[in-house]
Amino acid sequence: MSADRRSSAGSSSAQRVSRSSEAYRDPEAEDLDTAASRPTRSTATNADLFARAQAAIPGGVNSPVRAFRSVGGTPRFLVSARGPYVTDAEGREYVDLVAGWGPAILGHADPRVIEAVQDAAGRGLSFGSSTPAETELAELVEARVAPVEQLRLVSTGTEATMSAIRLARGFTDRDLLVKFAGHYHGHSDGLLAEAGSGLATFALPGSAGVPADIAALTLVVPYNDLDALTAVFAEHGPRIAAVIVEAAAANMGVVPPLPGFNRALVELAHAHGALVISDEVLTGFRVSAAGWWGLEARDEASAYTPDLMTFGKVIGGGMPVAALGGSAEIMQQLAPLGPVYQAGTLSGNPVAVAAGIATLRAADGAVYERLDATAATISTAVSDALAAEGVAHRVQHAGNLFSFVFGAEAAGGEVRDYATVQRQESWRYAPFFHAMLEAGVSLPPSVFEAWFVTAAHDDAAIGRIIDAAPAAARAAASARPS
């Protein structure tokens, strides 16, 4: 959607998603409150807590984006969340558009998920042995996503993609991996690679601590560029084990694949004997019941079957669960059946799995309809506010995921790759972000992240976002490059 798109916002926009959020909340949800989950006012400020954290934790955070380095200012230390809201240590409430980076699809502290977790915890936190619930979660995924015939549970998205790559290499007996510039698949060494000087050259380390020899096993090509991918296979085809791709890119802002791109990618890789790993850690079970694959499967011209798929976020309902899955032929190369070793003491943790099962069972068609409608309402209202202030921009969509790209280049054409995203007027985002935060709306603290809505975003929450947008747009309009 371009910057000049117009539609009515405000209360009329909110009415388009006027289905009562009570359909997704238990009216007795307050009965599940505990002292730990109720919003509380700490005597320490966010600044106090950040100073304390920096003394004990590198950078004061356990994941870099939380440090607010991209937008500046003091990170908020959150102490509770319910429905579409989060509350910080100073007792201030915000409408949340981060949603735990995706897993809070039903809203925070959904009573069905909390009850499932409490029941599971009451039976024991970890057994180091198999449980029936692991199979139940695997069966739920396999019923939703046809290419997944078997599933292996792990704890993090990084672990899922790392294991999928090892499995692809073991299955093909090849070493090279192809990834796309701007796509993020976790922080394992081989995936923290940057593009070299040419389309078909070996990658360079993208982080200190990554040996050049390991980075050189990864080939990085521009996204949505089949010519570049064809050139890579022409030069290195017999050595390429797999192509790994975000099903729809959502870690450089939202950049969906061009129509038919994923299908063509699969056909090209298979023609050279390579596998395709579709990373749905962010999109899986969020943009549809079957993720991005499910959306494209509806169109025969775009339908494709990846060899392996990775999942995270929604599959755990806010708890640390991730997974890799695919055809039985490939998955059975994993130990104990096959020679590819993978293990994890906490894989399939019963409390975490319970959260995942409850989330997937509750995420029905009505939830996805509401997510889509809510995302459309919010993104349109914010876009209209930016346009009213003359801020050139483009709204990027991948299902109900969306983000904003600032600048005339983005507003005037298609944003299809990382290079275009990087050239945007990213300096407009920090003042925009802080104006929204001051108005009680919590956005992702980086312009290069997707915005997430939940099924609990009711008319009141949406209205607060719409009301905050004009002042934030003015802040973006008055911003100047540093």
One Martini backbone bead per residue (centre of mass of N, CA, C, O) as a GRO file, in nm:
protein
  482
    1MET     BB    1   0.094   0.036   0.025
    2SER     BB    2   0.072   0.357  -0.034
    3ALA     BB    3   0.080   0.682   0.078
    4ASP     BB    4  -0.193   0.769  -0.102
    5ARG     BB    5  -0.369   0.612   0.062
    6ARG     BB    6  -0.726   0.608   0.128
    7SER     BB    7  -0.908   0.611   0.443
    8SER     BB    8  -1.103   0.570   0.690
    9ALA     BB    9  -1.074   0.639   1.022
   10GLY     BB   10  -1.106   0.587   1.332
   11SER     BB   11  -1.408   0.478   1.426
   12SER     BB   12  -1.469   0.345   1.148
   13SER     BB   13  -1.229   0.155   1.153
   14ALA     BB   14  -1.294   0.005   1.418
   15GLN     BB   15  -1.570  -0.113   1.313
   16ARG     BB   16  -1.438  -0.336   1.125
   17VAL     BB   17  -1.356  -0.470   1.431
   18SER     BB   18  -1.637  -0.507   1.620
   19ARG     BB   19  -1.586  -0.753   1.726
   20SER     BB   20  -1.585  -0.885   2.014
   21SER     BB   21  -1.327  -0.964   2.234
   22GLU     BB   22  -1.490  -1.173   2.407
   23ALA     BB   23  -1.439  -1.415   2.206
   24TYR     BB   24  -1.119  -1.416   2.335
   25ARG     BB   25  -1.245  -1.406   2.633
   26ASP     BB   26  -1.264  -1.463   2.964
   27PRO     BB   27  -1.478  -1.329   3.195
   28GLU     BB   28  -1.290  -1.494   3.430
   29ALA     BB   29  -0.986  -1.409   3.405
   30GLU     BB   30  -0.929  -1.274   3.686
   31ASP     BB   31  -0.916  -1.551   3.841
   32LEU     BB   32  -0.606  -1.601   3.725
   33ASP     BB   33  -0.479  -1.424   3.899
   34THR     BB   34  -0.176  -1.304   4.033
   35ALA     BB   35   0.060  -1.135   4.191
   36ALA     BB   36   0.259  -1.158   3.941
   37SER     BB   37   0.039  -1.055   3.707
   38ARG     BB   38  -0.012  -0.797   3.830
   39PRO     BB   39   0.003  -0.482   3.817
   40THR     BB   40   0.296  -0.297   3.919
   41ARG     BB   41   0.467  -0.067   4.135
   42SER     BB   42   0.775   0.036   4.125
   43THR     BB   43   1.042   0.207   4.275
   44ALA     BB   44   1.169   0.163   4.010
   45THR     BB   45   1.291   0.266   3.726
   46ASN     BB   46   1.381   0.210   3.411
   47ALA     BB   47   1.661   0.338   3.452
   48ASP     BB   48   1.742   0.176   3.698
   49LEU     BB   49   1.712  -0.107   3.569
   50PHE     BB   50   1.917  -0.061   3.342
   51ALA     BB   51   2.163  -0.005   3.514
   52ARG     BB   52   2.158  -0.275   3.661
   53ALA     BB   53   2.171  -0.458   3.408
   54GLN     BB   54   2.449  -0.353   3.293
   55ALA     BB   55   2.611  -0.483   3.536
   56ALA     BB   56   2.501  -0.799   3.473
   57ILE     BB   57   2.449  -0.743   3.157
   58PRO     BB   58   2.508  -0.731   2.839
   59GLY     BB   59   2.371  -0.422   2.773
   60GLY     BB   60   2.110  -0.512   2.960
   61VAL     BB   61   2.059  -0.768   2.765
   62ASN     BB   62   1.926  -1.082   2.594
   63SER     BB   63   1.854  -0.894   2.339
   64PRO     BB   64   1.949  -0.638   2.142
   65VAL     BB   65   1.675  -0.481   2.066
   66ARG     BB   66   1.605  -0.402   2.374
   67ALA     BB   67   1.818  -0.146   2.394
   68PHE     BB   68   1.739   0.093   2.181
   69ARG     BB   69   1.963   0.167   1.967
   70SER     BB   70   1.779   0.251   1.716
   71VAL     BB   71   1.601   0.483   1.901
   72GLY     BB   72   1.664   0.531   2.177
   73GLY     BB   73   1.678   0.541   2.504
   74THR     BB   74   1.472   0.381   2.740
   75PRO     BB   75   1.395   0.092   2.831
   76ARG     BB   76   1.133  -0.118   2.894
   77PHE     BB   77   1.016  -0.271   3.195
   78LEU     BB   78   0.835  -0.552   3.215
   79VAL     BB   79   0.564  -0.704   3.440
   80SER     BB   80   0.303  -0.712   3.245
   81ALA     BB   81   0.015  -0.886   3.079
   82ARG     BB   82  -0.296  -0.812   2.885
   83GLY     BB   83  -0.390  -0.879   2.602
   84PRO     BB   84  -0.307  -0.560   2.443
   85TYR     BB   85  -0.128  -0.526   2.711
   86VAL     BB   86   0.134  -0.346   2.878
   87THR     BB   87   0.351  -0.324   3.179
   88ASP     BB   88   0.554  -0.137   3.360
   89ALA     BB   89   0.750  -0.064   3.642
   90GLU     BB   90   0.584   0.228   3.661
   91GLY     BB   91   0.270   0.153   3.569
   92ARG     BB   92   0.260   0.165   3.258
   93GLU     BB   93   0.041   0.155   2.986
   94TYR     BB   94   0.033  -0.041   2.674
   95VAL     BB   95  -0.009  -0.077   2.353
   96ASP     BB   96   0.060  -0.376   2.176
   97LEU     BB   97   0.300  -0.436   1.876
   98VAL     BB   98   0.473  -0.716   1.951
   99ALA     BB   99   0.380  -0.987   2.091
  100GLY     BB  100   0.656  -1.129   2.155
  101TRP     BB  101   0.722  -1.152   1.845
  102GLY     BB  102   0.412  -1.320   1.798
  103PRO     BB  103   0.287  -1.542   2.011
  104ALA     BB  104   0.043  -1.336   2.101
  105ILE     BB  105  -0.220  -1.402   1.919
  106LEU     BB  106  -0.453  -1.390   2.156
  107GLY     BB  107  -0.297  -1.259   2.370
  108HIS     BB  108  -0.224  -1.185   2.673
  109ALA     BB  109  -0.297  -1.412   2.904
  110ASP     BB  110  -0.459  -1.635   2.809
  111PRO     BB  111  -0.663  -1.841   2.987
  112ARG     BB  112  -0.610  -2.106   2.828
  113VAL     BB  113  -0.301  -2.099   2.849
  114ILE     BB  114  -0.263  -2.062   3.153
  115GLU     BB  115  -0.412  -2.317   3.241
  116ALA     BB  116  -0.230  -2.519   3.091
  117VAL     BB  117   0.031  -2.441   3.237
  118GLN     BB  118  -0.060  -2.491   3.527
  119ASP     BB  119  -0.129  -2.788   3.493
  120ALA     BB  120   0.151  -2.881   3.399
  121ALA     BB  121   0.319  -2.772   3.641
  122GLY     BB  122   0.167  -2.954   3.855
  123ARG     BB  123   0.319  -3.222   3.718
  124GLY     BB  124   0.579  -3.082   3.616
  125LEU     BB  125   0.858  -2.930   3.452
  126SER     BB  126   1.064  -3.188   3.408
  127PHE     BB  127   1.168  -3.522   3.276
  128GLY     BB  128   1.359  -3.636   3.040
  129SER     BB  129   1.103  -3.733   2.875
  130SER     BB  130   0.846  -3.856   2.732
  131THR     BB  131   0.532  -3.721   2.605
  132PRO     BB  132   0.214  -3.699   2.484
  133ALA     BB  133   0.221  -3.390   2.404
  134GLU     BB  134   0.429  -3.399   2.178
  135THR     BB  135   0.250  -3.553   1.979
  136GLU     BB  136   0.014  -3.356   1.974
  137LEU     BB  137   0.168  -3.118   1.853
  138ALA     BB  138   0.265  -3.257   1.598
  139GLU     BB  139  -0.021  -3.323   1.489
  140LEU     BB  140  -0.120  -3.032   1.463
  141VAL     BB  141   0.089  -2.946   1.251
  142GLU     BB  142   0.040  -3.172   1.037
  143ALA     BB  143  -0.265  -3.086   0.989
  144ARG     BB  144  -0.184  -2.791   0.874
  145VAL     BB  145   0.100  -2.899   0.730
  146ALA     BB  146   0.160  -3.101   0.470
  147PRO     BB  147   0.485  -3.119   0.445
  148VAL     BB  148   0.448  -3.230   0.742
  149GLU     BB  149   0.517  -3.557   0.858
  150GLN     BB  150   0.748  -3.465   1.056
  151LEU     BB  151   0.856  -3.378   1.402
  152ARG     BB  152   1.095  -3.166   1.575
  153LEU     BB  153   1.162  -3.065   1.891
  154VAL     BB  154   1.256  -2.750   2.027
  155SER     BB  155   1.346  -2.424   2.174
  156THR     BB  156   1.455  -2.266   1.910
  157GLY     BB  157   1.499  -2.114   1.612
  158THR     BB  158   1.801  -2.156   1.589
  159GLU     BB  159   1.789  -2.463   1.637
  160ALA     BB  160   1.609  -2.530   1.396
  161THR     BB  161   1.790  -2.423   1.163
  162MET     BB  162   2.051  -2.568   1.236
  163SER     BB  163   1.926  -2.855   1.210
  164ALA     BB  164   1.825  -2.833   0.917
  165ILE     BB  165   2.103  -2.794   0.790
  166ARG     BB  166   2.233  -3.053   0.887
  167LEU     BB  167   2.024  -3.237   0.753
  168ALA     BB  168   2.072  -3.146   0.461
  169ARG     BB  169   2.370  -3.227   0.453
  170GLY     BB  170   2.328  -3.526   0.527
  171PHE     BB  171   2.132  -3.599   0.290
  172THR     BB  172   2.328  -3.478   0.043
  173ASP     BB  173   2.639  -3.453   0.088
  174ARG     BB  174   2.669  -3.136   0.143
  175ASP     BB  175   2.784  -2.789   0.223
  176LEU     BB  176   2.624  -2.569   0.093
  177LEU     BB  177   2.466  -2.245   0.148
  178VAL     BB  178   2.166  -2.061   0.082
  179LYS     BB  179   2.100  -1.711   0.117
  180PHE     BB  180   1.936  -1.404   0.204
  181ALA     BB  181   1.941  -1.085   0.208
  182GLY     BB  182   1.800  -1.002   0.533
  183HIS     BB  183   1.778  -1.275   0.640
  184TYR     BB  184   1.663  -1.446   0.939
  185HIS     BB  185   1.796  -1.762   1.124
  186GLY     BB  186   1.972  -1.679   1.341
  187HIS     BB  187   2.299  -1.718   1.542
  188SER     BB  188   2.451  -1.901   1.381
  189ASP     BB  189   2.741  -1.899   1.216
  190GLY     BB  190   2.639  -1.966   0.911
  191LEU     BB  191   2.412  -1.714   0.931
  192LEU     BB  192   2.643  -1.491   0.992
  193ALA     BB  193   2.627  -1.363   0.683
  194GLU     BB  194   2.777  -1.184   0.416
  195ALA     BB  195   2.803  -1.039   0.135
  196GLY     BB  196   2.989  -1.021  -0.119
  197SER     BB  197   3.100  -0.888  -0.435
  198GLY     BB  198   2.911  -1.114  -0.553
  199LEU     BB  199   2.658  -1.325  -0.647
  200ALA     BB  200   2.874  -1.600  -0.645
  201THR     BB  201   3.000  -1.558  -0.366
  202PHE     BB  202   3.144  -1.584  -0.081
  203ALA     BB  203   3.104  -1.528   0.236
  204LEU     BB  204   3.111  -1.315   0.513
  205PRO     BB  205   3.145  -1.226   0.815
  206GLY     BB  206   2.874  -1.093   1.042
  207SER     BB  207   3.066  -1.163   1.294
  208ALA     BB  208   3.221  -1.184   1.556
  209GLY     BB  209   3.344  -1.524   1.583
  210VAL     BB  210   3.334  -1.591   1.276
  211PRO     BB  211   3.463  -1.797   1.073
  212ALA     BB  212   3.550  -1.778   0.749
  213ASP     BB  213   3.510  -2.081   0.675
  214ILE     BB  214   3.210  -2.084   0.760
  215ALA     BB  215   3.098  -1.848   0.592
  216ALA     BB  216   3.195  -1.984   0.311
  217LEU     BB  217   2.935  -2.191   0.318
  218THR     BB  218   2.788  -1.922   0.238
  219LEU     BB  219   2.542  -1.793   0.013
  220VAL     BB  220   2.466  -1.456  -0.086
  221VAL     BB  221   2.153  -1.326  -0.202
  222PRO     BB  222   1.920  -1.164  -0.346
  223TYR     BB  223   1.605  -1.096  -0.307
  224ASN     BB  224   1.385  -1.176  -0.559
  225ASP     BB  225   1.638  -1.317  -0.742
  226LEU     BB  226   1.657  -1.551  -0.984
  227ASP     BB  227   1.917  -1.482  -1.135
  228ALA     BB  228   2.108  -1.505  -0.896
  229LEU     BB  229   2.036  -1.796  -0.821
  230THR     BB  230   2.112  -1.920  -1.093
  231ALA     BB  231   2.413  -1.840  -1.080
  232VAL     BB  232   2.483  -2.005  -0.830
  233PHE     BB  233   2.404  -2.284  -0.948
  234ALA     BB  234   2.592  -2.276  -1.196
  235GLU     BB  235   2.860  -2.271  -1.011
  236HIS     BB  236   2.755  -2.462  -0.728
  237GLY     BB  237   2.538  -2.690  -0.740
  238PRO     BB  238   2.691  -2.970  -0.644
  239ARG     BB  239   2.738  -2.819  -0.336
  240ILE     BB  240   2.439  -2.771  -0.273
  241ALA     BB  241   2.218  -2.844  -0.016
  242ALA     BB  242   2.071  -2.550   0.043
  243VAL     BB  243   1.785  -2.340   0.078
  244ILE     BB  244   1.725  -2.054   0.277
  245VAL     BB  245   1.393  -1.916   0.368
  246GLU     BB  246   1.179  -1.685   0.413
  247ALA     BB  247   0.865  -1.711   0.329
  248ALA     BB  248   0.842  -1.418   0.464
  249ALA     BB  249   0.986  -1.138   0.512
  250ALA     BB  250   1.044  -1.012   0.882
  251ASN     BB  251   1.369  -0.887   0.943
  252MET     BB  252   1.346  -0.615   0.724
  253GLY     BB  253   1.095  -0.609   0.751
  254VAL     BB  254   0.836  -0.633   0.523
  255VAL     BB  255   0.903  -0.885   0.255
  256PRO     BB  256   0.759  -1.024   0.014
  257PRO     BB  257   0.720  -1.241  -0.216
  258LEU     BB  258   0.702  -1.287  -0.519
  259PRO     BB  259   0.511  -1.412  -0.738
  260GLY     BB  260   0.640  -1.744  -0.747
  261PHE     BB  261   0.918  -1.754  -0.604
  262ASN     BB  262   0.908  -2.007  -0.422
  263ARG     BB  263   0.849  -2.205  -0.647
  264ALA     BB  264   1.102  -2.146  -0.822
  265LEU     BB  265   1.306  -2.213  -0.606
  266VAL     BB  266   1.234  -2.511  -0.575
  267GLU     BB  267   1.278  -2.597  -0.869
  268LEU     BB  268   1.577  -2.515  -0.886
  269ALA     BB  269   1.690  -2.682  -0.655
  270HIS     BB  270   1.587  -2.963  -0.753
  271ALA     BB  271   1.744  -2.958  -1.027
  272HIS     BB  272   2.024  -2.968  -0.827
  273GLY     BB  273   1.969  -3.147  -0.554
  274ALA     BB  274   1.835  -2.949  -0.361
  275LEU     BB  275   1.716  -2.803  -0.080
  276VAL     BB  276   1.432  -2.661   0.111
  277ILE     BB  277   1.417  -2.405   0.362
  278SER     BB  278   1.135  -2.301   0.545
  279ASP     BB  279   1.101  -2.008   0.733
  280GLU     BB  280   0.832  -2.001   1.003
  281VAL     BB  281   0.883  -1.854   1.276
  282LEU     BB  282   0.690  -1.600   1.214
  283THR     BB  283   0.453  -1.708   1.009
  284GLY     BB  284   0.376  -1.945   1.166
  285PHE     BB  285   0.041  -1.943   1.261
  286ARG     BB  286  -0.018  -1.624   1.187
  287VAL     BB  287  -0.115  -1.571   0.876
  288SER     BB  288  -0.214  -1.868   0.925
  289ALA     BB  289  -0.282  -2.190   1.000
  290ALA     BB  290  -0.033  -2.248   0.764
  291GLY     BB  291   0.083  -1.997   0.699
  292TRP     BB  292   0.241  -1.901   0.419
  293TRP     BB  293   0.204  -2.165   0.275
  294GLY     BB  294  -0.107  -2.159   0.294
  295LEU     BB  295  -0.152  -1.910   0.117
  296GLU     BB  296  -0.006  -2.025  -0.144
  297ALA     BB  297  -0.172  -2.299  -0.170
  298ARG     BB  298  -0.437  -2.155  -0.290
  299ASP     BB  299  -0.235  -2.114  -0.537
  300GLU     BB  300  -0.133  -2.295  -0.796
  301ALA     BB  301   0.098  -2.096  -0.904
  302SER     BB  302   0.234  -2.086  -0.588
  303ALA     BB  303   0.267  -2.363  -0.519
  304TYR     BB  304   0.456  -2.557  -0.270
  305THR     BB  305   0.732  -2.790  -0.154
  306PRO     BB  306   0.907  -2.815   0.101
  307ASP     BB  307   1.139  -3.009   0.275
  308LEU     BB  308   1.172  -2.789   0.503
  309MET     BB  309   1.062  -2.668   0.832
  310THR     BB  310   1.031  -2.380   1.045
  311PHE     BB  311   0.950  -2.313   1.397
  312GLY     BB  312   0.787  -2.061   1.612
  313LYS     BB  313   0.643  -1.884   1.862
  314VAL     BB  314   0.333  -1.985   1.828
  315ILE     BB  315   0.401  -2.290   1.897
  316GLY     BB  316   0.450  -2.175   2.216
  317GLY     BB  317   0.274  -1.932   2.329
  318GLY     BB  318   0.553  -1.794   2.482
  319MET     BB  319   0.722  -2.039   2.479
  320PRO     BB  320   1.011  -2.247   2.444
  321VAL     BB  321   0.931  -2.324   2.111
  322ALA     BB  322   1.036  -2.542   1.846
  323ALA     BB  323   1.078  -2.649   1.489
  324LEU     BB  324   1.120  -2.933   1.270
  325GLY     BB  325   1.011  -3.020   0.931
  326GLY     BB  326   0.894  -3.297   0.708
  327SER     BB  327   0.975  -3.545   0.549
  328ALA     BB  328   1.023  -3.864   0.640
  329GLU     BB  329   1.280  -3.924   0.480
  330ILE     BB  330   1.443  -3.690   0.610
  331MET     BB  331   1.375  -3.704   0.921
  332GLN     BB  332   1.499  -4.011   0.945
  333GLN     BB  333   1.805  -3.895   0.966
  334LEU     BB  334   1.759  -3.870   1.250
  335ALA     BB  335   1.818  -3.918   1.554
  336PRO     BB  336   1.801  -4.264   1.598
  337LEU     BB  337   1.773  -4.350   1.284
  338GLY     BB  338   2.010  -4.164   1.201
  339PRO     BB  339   2.325  -3.977   1.141
  340VAL     BB  340   2.183  -3.716   1.252
  341TYR     BB  341   2.257  -3.512   1.509
  342GLN     BB  342   2.009  -3.447   1.776
  343ALA     BB  343   1.957  -3.254   2.084
  344GLY     BB  344   1.751  -3.202   2.401
  345THR     BB  345   1.663  -3.173   2.722
  346LEU     BB  346   1.410  -2.946   2.667
  347SER     BB  347   1.274  -3.092   2.459
  348GLY     BB  348   0.939  -3.093   2.504
  349ASN     BB  349   0.842  -2.934   2.725
  350PRO     BB  350   0.550  -2.963   2.900
  351VAL     BB  351   0.482  -2.662   2.949
  352ALA     BB  352   0.537  -2.550   2.666
  353VAL     BB  353   0.354  -2.744   2.507
  354ALA     BB  354   0.090  -2.657   2.638
  355ALA     BB  355   0.090  -2.373   2.515
  356GLY     BB  356   0.088  -2.461   2.218
  357ILE     BB  357  -0.171  -2.624   2.214
  358ALA     BB  358  -0.365  -2.402   2.314
  359THR     BB  359  -0.307  -2.203   2.085
  360LEU     BB  360  -0.378  -2.375   1.835
  361ARG     BB  361  -0.668  -2.445   1.923
  362ALA     BB  362  -0.763  -2.133   1.941
  363ALA     BB  363  -0.661  -2.083   1.641
  364ASP     BB  364  -0.899  -1.986   1.446
  365GLY     BB  365  -1.070  -1.843   1.196
  366ALA     BB  366  -1.161  -1.595   1.365
  367VAL     BB  367  -0.880  -1.501   1.444
  368TYR     BB  368  -0.768  -1.450   1.154
  369GLU     BB  369  -0.979  -1.242   1.076
  370ARG     BB  370  -0.907  -1.038   1.297
  371LEU     BB  371  -0.613  -0.992   1.232
  372ASP     BB  372  -0.656  -0.882   0.947
  373ALA     BB  373  -0.845  -0.644   1.022
  374THR     BB  374  -0.659  -0.504   1.227
  375ALA     BB  375  -0.415  -0.458   1.045
  376ALA     BB  376  -0.565  -0.287   0.835
  377THR     BB  377  -0.658  -0.059   1.022
  378ILE     BB  378  -0.385   0.034   1.139
  379SER     BB  379  -0.216   0.074   0.880
  380THR     BB  380  -0.408   0.282   0.752
  381ALA     BB  381  -0.411   0.497   0.976
  382VAL     BB  382  -0.105   0.550   0.981
  383SER     BB  383  -0.074   0.618   0.683
  384ASP     BB  384  -0.268   0.861   0.684
  385ALA     BB  385  -0.106   1.029   0.889
  386LEU     BB  386   0.155   1.048   0.722
  387ALA     BB  387   0.028   1.173   0.467
  388ALA     BB  388  -0.084   1.433   0.607
  389GLU     BB  389   0.242   1.512   0.666
  390GLY     BB  390   0.422   1.424   0.407
  391VAL     BB  391   0.516   1.121   0.447
  392ALA     BB  392   0.705   0.919   0.287
  393HIS     BB  393   0.571   0.587   0.208
  394ARG     BB  394   0.540   0.231   0.291
  395VAL     BB  395   0.333  -0.046   0.310
  396GLN     BB  396   0.402  -0.365   0.440
  397HIS     BB  397   0.283  -0.698   0.348
  398ALA     BB  398   0.217  -1.024   0.533
  399GLY     BB  399  -0.059  -1.037   0.583
  400ASN     BB  400  -0.069  -0.944   0.931
  401LEU     BB  401   0.195  -0.832   0.853
  402PHE     BB  402   0.378  -0.518   0.920
  403SER     BB  403   0.534  -0.220   0.768
  404PHE     BB  404   0.760   0.066   0.740
  405VAL     BB  405   0.873   0.268   0.462
  406PHE     BB  406   1.091   0.536   0.419
  407GLY     BB  407   1.037   0.730   0.137
  408ALA     BB  408   1.028   0.788  -0.201
  409GLU     BB  409   1.118   0.519  -0.311
  410ALA     BB  410   0.907   0.348  -0.163
  411ALA     BB  411   0.650   0.509  -0.252
  412GLY     BB  412   0.720   0.468  -0.581
  413GLY     BB  413   0.765   0.151  -0.511
  414GLU     BB  414   0.896  -0.154  -0.487
  415VAL     BB  415   0.967  -0.364  -0.209
  416ARG     BB  416   1.212  -0.649  -0.256
  417ASP     BB  417   1.476  -0.567  -0.081
  418TYR     BB  418   1.738  -0.487   0.127
  419ALA     BB  419   1.856  -0.241  -0.020
  420THR     BB  420   1.596  -0.073  -0.011
  421VAL     BB  421   1.557  -0.070   0.294
  422GLN     BB  422   1.838   0.068   0.361
  423ARG     BB  423   1.760   0.347   0.192
  424GLN     BB  424   1.593   0.459   0.388
  425GLU     BB  425   1.438   0.688   0.625
  426SER     BB  426   1.517   0.578   0.930
  427TRP     BB  427   1.527   0.856   1.101
  428ARG     BB  428   1.207   0.871   1.140
  429TYR     BB  429   1.144   0.648   1.356
  430ALA     BB  430   1.229   0.741   1.639
  431PRO     BB  431   1.023   0.977   1.679
  432PHE     BB  432   0.779   0.804   1.620
  433PHE     BB  433   0.816   0.597   1.845
  434HIS     BB  434   0.820   0.800   2.092
  435ALA     BB  435   0.541   0.919   2.043
  436MET     BB  436   0.391   0.656   2.084
  437LEU     BB  437   0.498   0.589   2.365
  438GLU     BB  438   0.392   0.849   2.504
  439ALA     BB  439   0.085   0.752   2.413
  440GLY     BB  440   0.077   0.426   2.473
  441VAL     BB  441   0.262   0.284   2.234
  442SER     BB  442   0.407  -0.029   2.146
  443LEU     BB  443   0.679  -0.068   1.946
  444PRO     BB  444   0.911  -0.162   1.757
  445PRO     BB  445   1.269  -0.086   1.815
  446SER     BB  446   1.251  -0.099   1.482
  447VAL     BB  447   1.226  -0.059   1.137
  448PHE     BB  448   1.323  -0.383   1.096
  449GLU     BB  449   1.027  -0.458   1.198
  450ALA     BB  450   0.750  -0.611   1.280
  451TRP     BB  451   0.407  -0.594   1.320
  452PHE     BB  452   0.183  -0.697   1.593
  453VAL     BB  453  -0.114  -0.856   1.636
  454THR     BB  454  -0.421  -0.934   1.808
  455ALA     BB  455  -0.727  -1.075   1.915
  456ALA     BB  456  -0.740  -0.846   2.162
  457HIS     BB  457  -0.779  -0.608   1.971
  458ASP     BB  458  -0.983  -0.370   2.035
  459ASP     BB  459  -1.139  -0.076   1.999
  460ALA     BB  460  -0.979   0.066   2.225
  461ALA     BB  461  -0.693  -0.004   2.127
  462ILE     BB  462  -0.720   0.104   1.841
  463GLY     BB  463  -0.795   0.394   1.918
  464ARG     BB  464  -0.522   0.464   2.056
  465ILE     BB  465  -0.355   0.437   1.801
  466ILE     BB  466  -0.504   0.642   1.624
  467ASP     BB  467  -0.466   0.885   1.820
  468ALA     BB  468  -0.138   0.870   1.809
  469ALA     BB  469  -0.055   0.911   1.503
  470PRO     BB  470  -0.038   1.220   1.436
  471ALA     BB  471   0.201   1.297   1.626
  472ALA     BB  472   0.398   1.091   1.505
  473ALA     BB  473   0.392   1.205   1.218
  474ARG     BB  474   0.507   1.481   1.295
  475ALA     BB  475   0.775   1.372   1.398
  476ALA     BB  476   0.863   1.249   1.128
  477ALA     BB  477   0.845   1.514   0.958
  478SER     BB  478   1.065   1.676   1.154
  479ALA     BB  479   1.285   1.506   1.083
  480ARG     BB  480   1.647   1.458   1.081
  481PRO     BB  481   1.939   1.386   0.983
  482SER     BB  482   2.241   1.303   1.165
   0.00000   0.00000   0.00000
